[in-house]
């Protein structure tokens, strides 16, 4: 399956680059398939997390190795994803 991908809201710390990727199947009416991609500073992929909820904004906490995210249509809910076991 071919995907058209575009990256939004990159963030980084001293070890990794974190990027939200919105993927769409060309000529499809399906919504975006979002994933969080993590790369090292040499451009090598480190981890890839498929997201089961659409998110609009997000931030990475290097202190506790978590992603915090929100969806603009559900502004009263904050999602978190613990990356500490993966990174």
GIGIPE-V438032 format. One record per residue. N is the residue number from 1. RES is the residue in one letter. SS is DSSP state (helix for helix, strand for strand, loop for the rest). PHI is phi in whole degrees, 0 to 359 (NA if undefined). Layout:
# GIGIPE-V438032
n=N res=RES ss=SS phi=PHI
n=N res=RES ss=SS phi=PHI
This chain:
# GIGIPE-V438032
n=1 res=X ss=loop phi=NA
n=2 res=X ss=loop phi=276
n=3 res=X ss=loop phi=235
n=4 res=X ss=strand phi=264
n=5 res=X ss=strand phi=247
n=6 res=X ss=strand phi=217
n=7 res=X ss=strand phi=253
n=8 res=X ss=strand phi=224
n=9 res=X ss=strand phi=52
n=10 res=X ss=strand phi=294
n=11 res=X ss=strand phi=221
n=12 res=X ss=strand phi=209
n=13 res=X ss=loop phi=230
n=14 res=X ss=loop phi=285
n=15 res=X ss=loop phi=253
n=16 res=X ss=strand phi=223
n=17 res=X ss=strand phi=246
n=18 res=X ss=strand phi=245
n=19 res=X ss=strand phi=222
n=20 res=X ss=strand phi=276
n=21 res=X ss=strand phi=248
n=22 res=X ss=strand phi=261
n=23 res=X ss=strand phi=248
n=24 res=X ss=strand phi=223
n=25 res=X ss=loop phi=283
n=26 res=X ss=loop phi=304
n=27 res=X ss=loop phi=60
n=28 res=X ss=loop phi=244
n=29 res=X ss=loop phi=268
n=30 res=X ss=loop phi=294
n=31 res=X ss=loop phi=287
n=32 res=X ss=loop phi=295
n=33 res=X ss=strand phi=258
n=34 res=X ss=strand phi=266
n=35 res=X ss=strand phi=211
n=36 res=X ss=strand phi=257
n=37 res=X ss=strand phi=252
n=38 res=X ss=strand phi=238
n=39 res=X ss=strand phi=235
n=40 res=X ss=strand phi=275
n=41 res=X ss=loop phi=286
n=42 res=X ss=loop phi=265
n=43 res=X ss=loop phi=83
n=44 res=X ss=loop phi=270
n=45 res=X ss=strand phi=296
n=46 res=X ss=strand phi=248
n=47 res=X ss=strand phi=204
n=48 res=X ss=strand phi=217
n=49 res=X ss=strand phi=243
n=50 res=X ss=strand phi=283
n=51 res=X ss=loop phi=263
n=52 res=X ss=loop phi=265
n=53 res=X ss=loop phi=230
n=54 res=X ss=loop phi=288
n=55 res=X ss=loop phi=237
n=56 res=X ss=loop phi=254
n=57 res=X ss=strand phi=225
n=58 res=X ss=strand phi=203
n=59 res=X ss=strand phi=211
n=60 res=X ss=strand phi=252
n=61 res=X ss=strand phi=257
n=62 res=X ss=loop phi=288
n=63 res=X ss=loop phi=294
n=64 res=X ss=loop phi=247
n=65 res=X ss=loop phi=56
n=66 res=X ss=strand phi=233
n=67 res=X ss=strand phi=261
n=68 res=X ss=strand phi=244
n=69 res=X ss=strand phi=216
n=70 res=X ss=strand phi=221
n=71 res=X ss=strand phi=247
n=72 res=X ss=loop phi=298
n=73 res=X ss=loop phi=274
n=74 res=X ss=strand phi=226
n=75 res=X ss=strand phi=291
n=76 res=X ss=strand phi=264
n=77 res=X ss=strand phi=241
n=78 res=X ss=strand phi=246
n=79 res=X ss=strand phi=267
n=80 res=X ss=strand phi=225
n=81 res=X ss=strand phi=225
n=82 res=X ss=strand phi=276
n=83 res=X ss=loop phi=257
n=84 res=X ss=loop phi=298
n=85 res=X ss=loop phi=278
n=86 res=X ss=loop phi=260
n=87 res=X ss=loop phi=247
